[in-house]
Amino acid sequence: MARTPNFLKAAFLMPANLVGLLTAGASSAMTGELLPSLVALGVEGVYLGVALSSKRFRRAVRASQPGAKEEAAARQQMEALLAELAPSQREHYQVLVGLKEKILANYAKLPGGRVLSASSEQRLDTLLTSFLRLISTLNQYRNYLNSAERQSLEKEVRLLEAEVAQEANPRLKDVKEKRLDILKRRLARFEQASESREVVSHQLASIEDLMRLTHEQSIAIRDPETVNRQLDALSAEAHATDETVREMERFLDFTEETSGPMPHGTRVR
């Protein structure tokens, strides 16, 4: 999470502003009159007020900050993930965001709370990002686990098994056995995907439970060291979730590559 820019400092250090102040100061020094400096200070106050209230100026300052591009890309990715979710899933996510804000507010009340809250926010955001990625991957799994397709595949396996048992031609039997092996492996992947979906469902519930527990503990917490232990638990959960997401994404990538013919020279995603 990028730090909030110092807009006042940015406005003051604008080259045009510095030139104007230096010119007024030099004019007062040369003439011995304070009027140019007083006028410059009055104009400066108006300028700073206008600059700080300008949304365009604030956007420009944010864009010039180190890591601004990376932060913007991460925000776009988050918005894309949110757009893919069902309304009920987005509402669920917003509940967790609300818990995050309450946790940070409670941490801010502790000794050194400002620093503690800032360092905690990044870990909480990491966990929320993992939550979003996990829901997105779960939705992809649900699309993959199409019950009609699975029933069709099971029927095809049964029919082919019967054909293989009755096939007298050695060459045809060999070809059918190879095809039957491929179909059975596809069925096995359905089983694997179904198990992974259940794992993901429990991990999503674990993230929600952990966020609620962290919020409940933050209400009465008095020791910053206890906060660190809570944050370690959040980080561990985020790491475990990322491992699951990567594993499922590898599974889905493999499924896409083997699900049908691809145009030459193009990877369809």
SVG drawing of the C-alpha trace seen along z (x, -y; Angstrom):
<svg xmlns="http://www.w3.org/2000/svg" viewBox="-27 -50 46 111">
<polyline fill="none" stroke="black" stroke-width="0.4" points="0.0,0.0 1.5,-3.3 1.8,-6.1 -0.5,-9.1 1.4,-11.8 2.2,-15.1 0.0,-17.4 1.0,-20.6 4.7,-19.9 4.1,-19.0 2.2,-22.2 4.9,-24.3 7.7,-22.7 6.2,-23.3 8.8,-25.1 6.5,-28.0 5.6,-28.6 9.3,-28.6 10.2,-31.0 7.5,-33.4 8.5,-33.3 12.2,-33.8 11.4,-36.7 9.3,-38.4 12.0,-37.9 14.7,-39.3 12.5,-42.3 12.0,-43.1 15.7,-42.7 16.7,-45.0 14.2,-47.7 14.0,-47.4 10.3,-47.3 8.2,-44.5 5.2,-45.0 6.4,-42.5 6.9,-39.8 3.6,-40.5 1.8,-40.3 3.6,-37.1 2.6,-35.5 -1.1,-36.5 -1.0,-35.0 0.8,-31.9 -2.0,-31.3 -4.6,-31.5 -2.5,-29.3 -2.0,-26.6 -5.7,-26.6 -6.8,-26.2 -4.1,-23.5 -5.0,-21.4 -8.7,-21.5 -8.1,-20.5 -8.8,-16.8 -6.8,-17.1 -3.7,-18.3 -4.1,-15.4 -4.3,-12.9 -1.2,-14.3 0.7,-14.1 -0.4,-10.5 0.6,-9.6 4.1,-11.0 4.7,-9.0 7.2,-6.0 5.2,-2.8 2.2,-4.6 2.0,-2.5 2.3,0.7 -0.5,-0.4 -2.7,-1.5 -2.2,1.9 -3.0,3.8 -6.2,1.6 -7.3,2.4 -6.8,6.1 -8.8,5.9 -11.6,4.1 -11.6,6.7 -11.9,9.5 -14.8,7.7 -16.6,7.2 -16.6,11.0 -18.3,11.7 -22.0,12.3 -23.7,9.5 -23.9,11.7 -20.2,12.4 -19.4,8.7 -21.5,8.0 -19.6,10.7 -16.3,9.1 -17.5,5.6 -18.4,7.1 -14.7,8.2 -13.5,4.7 -15.7,3.2 -14.0,5.6 -10.6,4.5 -11.5,0.8 -12.7,1.6 -9.5,3.6 -7.3,0.7 -9.3,-1.8 -8.8,0.3 -5.1,0.8 -4.7,-3.0 -5.8,-3.4 -2.8,-1.5 0.6,-3.0 2.4,-3.7 -0.9,-2.9 -0.4,-5.0 2.7,-3.0 1.0,0.2 -2.1,-0.5 -0.1,-1.3 1.9,1.9 -1.2,3.9 -3.1,2.5 -0.8,4.1 -1.2,7.6 -5.0,7.2 -5.1,6.1 -3.0,9.1 -5.5,11.4 -8.4,9.6 -6.7,9.9 -6.3,13.6 -10.0,13.9 -10.9,12.2 -8.6,14.4 -9.9,17.5 -13.5,16.7 -12.6,15.9 -10.9,19.3 -13.8,21.1 -16.2,19.6 -14.0,20.9 -14.0,24.3 -17.8,24.3 -17.9,23.6 -15.5,26.4 -17.5,28.9 -20.4,28.8 -22.7,31.7 -24.2,32.2 -20.8,32.6 -19.7,35.0 -22.8,37.2 -22.2,37.3 -18.6,38.3 -19.6,41.1 -22.1,42.4 -19.5,42.4 -17.1,44.4 -19.7,47.0 -20.5,47.4 -16.9,47.6 -16.1,50.2 -18.9,52.4 -17.5,52.0 -14.0,52.8 -15.2,56.0 -16.9,57.2 -14.3,56.0 -12.7,58.9 -10.4,56.8 -7.1,56.4 -6.2,53.0 -9.7,51.5 -9.6,52.8 -6.2,51.2 -7.4,47.8 -10.6,48.0 -8.7,49.0 -6.4,46.0 -9.4,43.7 -11.1,45.3 -7.9,44.5 -8.1,40.9 -11.8,40.6 -11.1,42.2 -8.3,39.7 -10.7,36.9 -13.2,38.3 -10.4,38.5 -9.7,34.8 -13.4,34.1 -12.9,35.8 -9.8,33.9 -11.5,30.6 -14.4,31.4 -12.1,32.1 -10.2,28.8 -13.5,26.9 -14.4,28.2 -10.9,27.2 -11.4,23.7 -14.8,23.3 -13.4,24.2 -10.4,21.8 -12.9,18.9 -14.7,19.7 -11.4,19.8 -10.5,16.3 -13.8,14.9 -13.6,16.6 -10.0,15.3 -11.0,11.7 -13.9,11.8 -11.7,13.3 -9.0,10.6 -11.7,7.9 -13.1,9.3 -9.6,9.5 -8.7,6.0 -11.6,4.5 -10.0,5.3 -6.4,5.7 -3.8,3.6 -0.5,5.2 1.1,4.4 3.0,7.7 -0.3,9.5 -1.1,7.6 2.0,8.9 1.0,12.5 -2.4,11.8 -0.8,10.4 1.5,13.4 -1.6,15.6 -3.2,13.4 0.0,13.6 0.2,17.4 -3.4,17.7 -2.8,15.5 0.3,17.6 -1.7,20.8 -4.5,19.3 -2.0,18.1 -0.6,21.7 -4.1,23.0 -4.9,20.4 -1.7,21.2 -2.4,24.9 -5.9,24.4 -4.8,22.0 -2.2,24.6 -5.1,27.1 -7.3,24.8 -4.5,23.9 -3.9,27.5 -7.6,28.1 -7.8,25.2 -4.8,26.6 -6.3,30.0 -10.0,29.2 -10.1,28.8 -8.3,27.7 -6.5,24.4 -6.0,22.0 -2.4,22.2 -0.1,19.7 -2.8,18.5 -3.4,19.4 -7.1,19.0 -7.9,18.1"/>
</svg>
